[in-house]
Amino acid sequence: MQAIEATTVINAPITAVWRVLSDGQQYVNWNPFITVVAGDLAPGSRPTLRITPPGKRGSTFRPRVVHASAEQGLRWLGHLILPGLCDADHEFRLTQSADGRTQLVQRETFRGVLVPLLAGMLKPTQQGFEVMNAALRQRAEAISVRDSLPEPDNATPSSRTT
């Protein structure tokens, strides 16, 4: 068994972070690591994902989503060809802090007989986690700021009566 993990703290509430993380169709617009999500990120679904670790060729796979909610985070299980060769348990855990920020932990645990042969992919994959977490942080913080702005006043100075 081998595991990799990347953690970041996001200056946004868990709802803003979850909105970004759970909208797989928008990954193409902001995510440098998981560049394609075709299908839903919903429990029981099997979306097609394309990951592109920094400096490596991309790969496409179809994991099974185990859970998907702001409270539980997002988790999927994938296999290389057959279960037991190389199984991957990928999770995004979100934890809201008292000050309104959100901690994101992205972790993947690899099990199976081929895991020792795939060790060269672990460092680039961890780097992919880090760049994805940074991009997710930037997007969620921008959404949080945008959502906190007051609604624009629709009345223009010339249309107001005195």
Backbone as JSON, one array per atom type, in Angstrom:
{
  "sequence": "MQAIEATTVINAPITAVWRVLSDGQQYVNWNPFITVVAGDLAPGSRPTLRITPPGKRGSTFRPRVVHASAEQGLRWLGHLILPGLCDADHEFRLTQSADGRTQLVQRETFRGVLVPLLAGMLKPTQQGFEVMNAALRQRAEAISVRDSLPEPDNATPSSRTT",
  "N": [[0.84, -1.18, 0.0], [0.5, 2.21, -0.8], [0.38, 5.72, -0.26], [-0.56, 9.03, -1.21], [-0.76, 12.53, -0.55], [-2.18, 15.8, -0.41], [-2.65, 18.94, 1.06], [-4.59, 21.86, 1.68], [-5.58, 25.13, 2.81], [-8.48, 26.97, 2.44], [-9.73, 30.16, 1.9], [-12.62, 30.39, 2.16], [-16.08, 29.52, 2.56], [-17.28, 26.18, 3.23], [-19.39, 25.59, 1.51], [-18.9, 27.08, -0.83], [-16.5, 25.92, -1.67], [-17.32, 23.28, -2.07], [-19.14, 23.7, -4.16], [-17.44, 24.28, -6.31], [-15.78, 21.96, -6.38], [-17.63, 19.89, -6.84], [-18.7, 20.34, -9.33], [-18.06, 18.9, -11.96], [-18.24, 19.32, -14.73], [-17.19, 21.82, -15.16], [-14.48, 21.57, -14.7], [-12.7, 21.59, -16.86], [-12.3, 24.28, -17.28], [-10.73, 25.25, -15.2], [-9.13, 23.34, -13.89], [-5.96, 22.04, -13.74], [-5.08, 19.44, -13.46], [-7.09, 17.28, -13.26], [-8.47, 17.12, -16.09], [-10.67, 16.52, -17.63], [-14.01, 15.69, -17.05], [-16.44, 13.57, -17.69], [-19.67, 12.98, -17.28], [-21.61, 12.42, -14.27], [-20.66, 13.44, -10.96], [-21.67, 11.76, -8.82], [-22.93, 9.66, -6.19], [-22.48, 6.22, -6.9], [-22.23, 6.6, -9.63], [-20.25, 6.35, -12.68], [-18.14, 8.2, -13.84], [-16.2, 9.38, -16.67], [-12.89, 10.15, -16.36], [-10.11, 12.27, -16.98], [-6.8, 12.47, -16.21], [-3.91, 14.5, -15.89], [-0.88, 14.41, -14.92], [1.72, 16.7, -13.93], [4.23, 17.04, -16.37], [3.88, 14.48, -17.39], [2.26, 12.01, -19.5], [-1.24, 12.11, -20.11], [-3.93, 10.17, -18.64], [-6.85, 8.15, -18.93], [-9.7, 7.12, -17.12], [-12.36, 5.23, -15.5], [-13.71, 5.57, -12.66], [-15.66, 4.4, -9.81], [-17.94, 6.38, -8.16], [-18.09, 6.79, -4.75], [-18.99, 8.38, -2.57], [-20.46, 11.66, -2.43], [-20.7, 14.65, -1.24], [-20.95, 17.75, 0.52], [-20.54, 17.34, 3.24], [-19.4, 14.76, 3.48], [-17.47, 14.86, 1.56], [-15.76, 14.08, -1.51], [-15.4, 10.99, -3.05], [-13.88, 8.35, -4.81], [-13.46, 5.08, -6.31], [-11.08, 3.29, -8.12], [-9.75, 1.0, -10.6], [-6.97, -0.63, -12.09], [-7.22, -2.21, -14.95], [-7.99, -4.96, -13.78], [-9.55, -5.63, -10.61], [-7.38, -5.66, -7.8], [-4.93, -5.63, -9.1], [-3.97, -2.95, -9.37], [-5.4, -0.9, -7.3], [-7.13, 2.08, -6.65], [-7.99, 4.42, -4.25], [-9.47, 7.33, -4.08], [-9.83, 10.41, -2.5], [-11.43, 13.45, -1.52], [-11.44, 15.42, 1.16], [-13.35, 17.67, 3.03], [-13.21, 20.14, 5.49], [-14.78, 22.33, 7.61], [-13.68, 25.23, 9.27], [-13.82, 27.06, 12.41], [-13.45, 29.74, 11.84], [-14.54, 30.12, 9.38], [-13.1, 29.29, 7.19], [-12.02, 26.66, 4.93], [-10.65, 23.47, 5.11], [-9.0, 21.51, 2.76], [-8.28, 18.23, 1.99], [-6.68, 16.23, -0.19], [-6.37, 12.96, -1.11], [-4.9, 9.88, -2.07], [-4.95, 6.41, -2.03], [-3.12, 3.62, -2.84], [-3.36, 0.22, -3.71], [-2.37, -3.17, -4.3], [-0.88, -5.68, -6.5], [0.68, -4.5, -8.53], [1.45, -2.02, -7.64], [4.11, -1.42, -6.59], [5.53, -1.25, -9.02], [4.57, 1.02, -10.16], [5.6, 3.19, -8.9], [7.02, 5.36, -9.9], [5.1, 7.11, -10.82], [3.99, 8.3, -8.64], [5.13, 10.68, -7.48], [4.78, 12.7, -9.6], [1.96, 12.56, -9.64], [1.3, 13.43, -7.06], [2.25, 16.05, -7.29], [0.4, 16.9, -9.16], [-1.91, 16.85, -7.57], [-1.27, 18.96, -5.85], [-1.16, 21.23, -7.61], [-3.77, 21.18, -8.52], [-5.19, 21.56, -6.1], [-4.35, 24.17, -5.48], [-5.43, 25.6, -7.65], [-8.16, 25.07, -7.25], [-8.49, 26.29, -4.79], [-8.05, 29.0, -5.51], [-10.21, 29.45, -7.3], [-12.49, 28.89, -5.67], [-12.18, 30.82, -3.66], [-12.47, 33.15, -5.18], [-15.13, 32.88, -5.99], [-16.35, 32.99, -3.49], [-15.76, 35.61, -2.7], [-17.09, 37.03, -4.73], [-19.74, 36.21, -4.21], [-20.13, 37.46, -1.79], [-20.35, 40.12, -2.28], [-22.36, 43.1, -2.29], [-25.67, 43.22, -3.71], [-26.08, 44.8, -6.86], [-27.3, 48.13, -7.14], [-30.14, 48.69, -8.86], [-31.27, 51.03, -9.65], [-30.51, 53.92, -11.39], [-28.71, 57.03, -10.99], [-30.03, 59.03, -12.51], [-32.6, 58.06, -12.74], [-33.74, 58.15, -10.31], [-36.08, 59.64, -8.07], [-36.48, 62.72, -6.41]],
  "CA": [[0.0, 0.0, 0.0], [1.17, 3.5, -0.81], [-0.58, 6.82, -0.27], [-0.07, 10.39, -1.41], [-1.72, 13.47, 0.01], [-1.9, 17.23, -0.48], [-3.6, 19.67, 1.89], [-4.57, 23.32, 1.58], [-6.64, 25.84, 3.51], [-9.14, 27.85, 1.49], [-10.43, 31.26, 2.56], [-14.0, 30.36, 1.65], [-16.89, 28.53, 3.29], [-17.35, 24.84, 2.65], [-20.37, 25.58, 0.41], [-18.24, 27.59, -2.04], [-15.52, 24.91, -2.07], [-18.08, 22.15, -2.6], [-19.71, 24.1, -5.44], [-16.38, 24.13, -7.31], [-15.34, 20.57, -6.44], [-18.68, 18.97, -7.31], [-19.11, 20.69, -10.69], [-17.07, 18.3, -12.84], [-18.31, 19.85, -16.09], [-16.38, 23.05, -15.22], [-13.06, 21.29, -14.47], [-11.94, 21.98, -18.05], [-12.04, 25.72, -17.22], [-9.85, 25.69, -14.12], [-8.37, 22.28, -13.25], [-4.83, 21.62, -14.55], [-4.76, 18.03, -13.19], [-8.21, 16.5, -13.79], [-8.82, 18.04, -17.17], [-11.96, 16.14, -18.22], [-14.97, 14.89, -16.3], [-17.62, 13.3, -18.5], [-20.6, 12.26, -16.43], [-21.89, 13.02, -12.97], [-19.9, 13.09, -9.75], [-22.74, 11.41, -7.89], [-22.75, 8.29, -5.69], [-22.87, 5.14, -7.79], [-21.92, 6.9, -11.03], [-18.93, 5.99, -13.2], [-17.75, 9.21, -14.82], [-14.91, 9.24, -17.34], [-11.98, 11.2, -15.9], [-8.78, 12.32, -17.58], [-5.84, 13.16, -15.36], [-2.66, 14.83, -16.56], [0.13, 14.83, -13.95], [2.74, 17.57, -14.52], [5.35, 16.39, -17.02], [3.55, 13.11, -17.79], [1.12, 11.85, -20.4], [-2.51, 11.94, -19.43], [-4.58, 8.87, -18.7], [-8.3, 8.21, -18.77], [-10.23, 5.98, -16.37], [-13.76, 5.34, -15.09], [-13.89, 5.07, -11.3], [-17.02, 4.42, -9.26], [-18.07, 7.38, -7.1], [-18.59, 6.18, -3.52], [-19.83, 9.4, -1.96], [-20.3, 13.0, -2.96], [-21.48, 15.64, -0.49], [-20.07, 18.69, 1.24], [-20.24, 16.79, 4.55], [-18.52, 13.6, 3.34], [-16.47, 15.1, 0.53], [-15.9, 13.34, -2.76], [-14.54, 9.81, -3.01], [-14.12, 7.35, -5.85], [-12.58, 3.92, -6.34], [-10.74, 2.88, -9.48], [-8.92, -0.19, -10.74], [-6.22, -0.77, -13.32], [-7.64, -3.42, -15.67], [-8.76, -5.85, -12.91], [-9.35, -5.39, -9.18], [-6.26, -6.36, -7.19], [-3.66, -5.29, -9.76], [-3.68, -1.63, -8.79], [-6.66, -0.27, -6.9], [-6.9, 3.43, -6.16], [-9.07, 5.01, -3.45], [-9.19, 8.76, -4.16], [-10.81, 11.17, -1.73], [-11.3, 14.87, -1.22], [-12.14, 15.68, 2.42], [-13.55, 19.08, 3.34], [-13.49, 20.4, 6.9], [-15.03, 23.75, 7.88], [-13.13, 25.68, 10.54], [-14.65, 28.03, 13.11], [-13.3, 31.07, 11.26], [-15.19, 30.16, 8.07], [-12.25, 28.74, 6.15], [-12.21, 25.24, 4.67], [-9.45, 22.68, 4.83], [-9.15, 20.48, 1.74], [-7.27, 17.18, 1.94], [-6.82, 15.33, -1.34], [-5.55, 11.79, -0.77], [-5.13, 8.66, -2.84], [-4.29, 5.23, -1.48], [-2.95, 2.61, -3.87], [-3.16, -1.14, -3.23], [-2.36, -4.18, -5.35], [0.42, -6.27, -6.82], [1.45, -3.66, -9.44], [1.77, -0.73, -7.03], [5.55, -1.14, -6.57], [5.99, -0.93, -10.36], [4.04, 2.33, -10.55], [6.14, 4.17, -7.96], [7.46, 6.55, -10.63], [3.96, 8.0, -11.06], [3.49, 8.88, -7.39], [5.55, 12.08, -7.31], [4.02, 13.57, -10.5], [0.56, 12.61, -9.23], [1.24, 14.32, -5.9], [2.37, 17.41, -7.84], [-0.9, 17.2, -9.75], [-2.8, 17.19, -6.44], [-0.91, 20.29, -5.35], [-1.58, 22.28, -8.54], [-5.23, 21.19, -8.51], [-5.64, 22.19, -4.86], [-4.11, 25.62, -5.6], [-6.41, 26.14, -8.59], [-9.46, 25.0, -6.59], [-8.48, 27.36, -3.77], [-8.2, 30.29, -6.2], [-11.56, 29.56, -7.84], [-13.47, 28.96, -4.57], [-12.03, 32.13, -3.0], [-13.06, 34.15, -6.07], [-16.59, 32.71, -5.88], [-16.75, 33.46, -2.17], [-15.72, 37.08, -2.73], [-18.18, 37.47, -5.61], [-21.01, 35.99, -3.52], [-20.27, 38.34, -0.62], [-20.57, 41.51, -2.71], [-23.78, 43.48, -2.24], [-26.38, 43.27, -4.98], [-26.01, 46.15, -7.44], [-28.5, 48.95, -7.08], [-30.63, 48.8, -10.24], [-31.69, 52.39, -9.94], [-29.43, 54.83, -11.74], [-28.95, 58.36, -10.42], [-30.97, 59.82, -13.3], [-33.96, 57.51, -12.64], [-34.25, 58.34, -8.93], [-36.83, 60.88, -7.84], [-36.11, 63.36, -5.14]],
  "C": [[0.88, 1.23, 0.0], [0.1, 4.58, -0.88], [0.15, 8.13, -0.54], [-1.17, 11.34, -0.96], [-1.24, 14.9, -0.2], [-3.02, 17.96, 0.25], [-3.47, 21.16, 1.65], [-5.72, 23.88, 2.42], [-7.16, 26.92, 2.57], [-9.92, 28.91, 2.26], [-11.83, 31.42, 1.97], [-14.77, 29.34, 2.47], [-16.97, 27.22, 2.53], [-18.33, 24.79, 1.47], [-19.75, 26.06, -0.9], [-17.24, 26.56, -2.57], [-16.25, 23.72, -2.7], [-18.67, 22.48, -3.97], [-18.69, 23.91, -6.57], [-16.01, 22.65, -7.49], [-16.37, 19.66, -7.08], [-19.14, 19.24, -8.74], [-18.07, 20.21, -11.7], [-17.08, 18.86, -14.25], [-17.47, 21.12, -16.26], [-14.89, 22.8, -15.02], [-12.2, 21.74, -15.65], [-11.54, 23.46, -18.0], [-11.04, 26.14, -16.15], [-8.88, 24.62, -13.63], [-7.21, 21.8, -14.13], [-4.47, 20.14, -14.4], [-5.85, 17.09, -13.71], [-8.85, 17.38, -14.85], [-10.15, 17.72, -17.84], [-12.75, 15.34, -17.2], [-16.2, 14.77, -17.19], [-18.54, 12.41, -17.69], [-20.72, 12.94, -15.09], [-20.92, 12.55, -11.9], [-20.92, 12.83, -8.65], [-22.52, 9.97, -7.42], [-23.3, 7.24, -6.65], [-22.53, 5.37, -9.26], [-20.51, 6.46, -11.39], [-18.53, 7.01, -14.26], [-16.42, 8.84, -15.49], [-14.06, 10.43, -16.93], [-10.68, 11.12, -16.69], [-7.89, 13.11, -16.65], [-4.56, 13.37, -16.15], [-1.67, 15.32, -15.5], [1.18, 15.72, -14.63], [3.91, 16.76, -15.11], [5.1, 14.98, -17.5], [2.4, 13.12, -18.8], [-0.14, 11.66, -19.57], [-3.01, 10.52, -19.53], [-6.06, 9.04, -18.38], [-8.76, 6.95, -18.03], [-11.66, 6.27, -15.95], [-13.94, 4.77, -13.69], [-15.37, 5.03, -10.93], [-17.04, 5.41, -8.1], [-18.75, 6.72, -5.9], [-19.47, 7.16, -2.75], [-19.47, 10.77, -2.51], [-21.24, 13.94, -2.22], [-20.49, 16.55, 0.22], [-19.65, 18.1, 2.58], [-19.24, 15.63, 4.47], [-17.37, 13.83, 2.37], [-16.77, 14.27, -0.7], [-14.92, 12.17, -2.72], [-14.92, 8.86, -4.14], [-13.09, 6.25, -5.75], [-12.35, 3.53, -7.79], [-9.82, 1.68, -9.46], [-8.17, -0.11, -12.07], [-6.52, -2.16, -13.87], [-8.54, -4.31, -14.8], [-8.54, -5.48, -11.46], [-8.2, -6.26, -8.65], [-4.92, -6.09, -7.84], [-3.14, -3.95, -9.23], [-5.02, -0.95, -8.54], [-6.35, 1.08, -6.28], [-8.16, 3.94, -5.46], [-8.74, 6.49, -3.33], [-10.26, 9.52, -3.38], [-10.4, 12.62, -1.58], [-12.12, 15.08, 0.06], [-12.18, 17.17, 2.67], [-13.9, 19.22, 4.81], [-13.62, 21.9, 7.1], [-14.41, 24.12, 9.22], [-14.03, 26.76, 11.14], [-14.57, 29.43, 12.5], [-13.85, 31.17, 9.83], [-14.34, 29.64, 6.92], [-12.5, 27.24, 6.02], [-10.86, 24.58, 4.42], [-9.82, 21.62, 3.81], [-7.99, 19.52, 1.83], [-7.6, 16.31, 0.74], [-5.85, 14.17, -1.12], [-5.91, 10.63, -1.69], [-4.3, 7.55, -2.24], [-4.3, 4.16, -2.57], [-2.68, 1.26, -3.22], [-3.11, -2.06, -4.44], [-0.95, -4.59, -5.73], [1.27, -5.39, -7.73], [1.9, -2.32, -8.84], [3.28, -0.48, -6.98], [6.12, -0.74, -7.95], [5.56, 0.47, -10.82], [4.58, 3.46, -9.67], [6.58, 5.45, -8.66], [6.34, 7.53, -10.92], [3.5, 8.73, -9.8], [3.87, 10.35, -7.23], [4.84, 13.01, -8.29], [2.54, 13.67, -10.12], [0.38, 13.5, -8.02], [1.35, 15.78, -6.35], [1.06, 17.84, -8.49], [-1.92, 17.56, -8.69], [-2.54, 18.62, -5.99], [-1.36, 21.4, -6.29], [-3.1, 22.34, -8.62], [-5.76, 21.89, -7.27], [-5.48, 23.71, -4.93], [-5.13, 26.26, -6.54], [-7.82, 26.13, -7.99], [-9.57, 26.1, -5.54], [-8.74, 28.71, -4.42], [-9.64, 30.48, -6.7], [-12.61, 29.69, -6.73], [-13.39, 30.3, -3.85], [-12.64, 33.22, -3.86], [-14.58, 34.09, -6.02], [-17.09, 33.26, -4.56], [-16.77, 34.99, -2.11], [-16.88, 37.62, -3.56], [-19.52, 37.34, -4.9], [-21.22, 36.93, -2.33], [-20.49, 39.8, -1.01], [-22.05, 41.84, -2.64], [-24.38, 43.47, -3.65], [-26.27, 44.68, -5.55], [-27.36, 46.84, -7.34], [-28.95, 49.18, -8.52], [-31.05, 50.19, -10.61], [-30.47, 53.25, -10.25], [-29.72, 56.2, -11.19], [-29.99, 59.15, -11.19], [-32.41, 59.3, -13.18], [-34.54, 57.68, -11.24], [-35.01, 59.64, -8.84], [-36.43, 61.43, -6.5], [-37.31, 63.86, -4.41]]
}
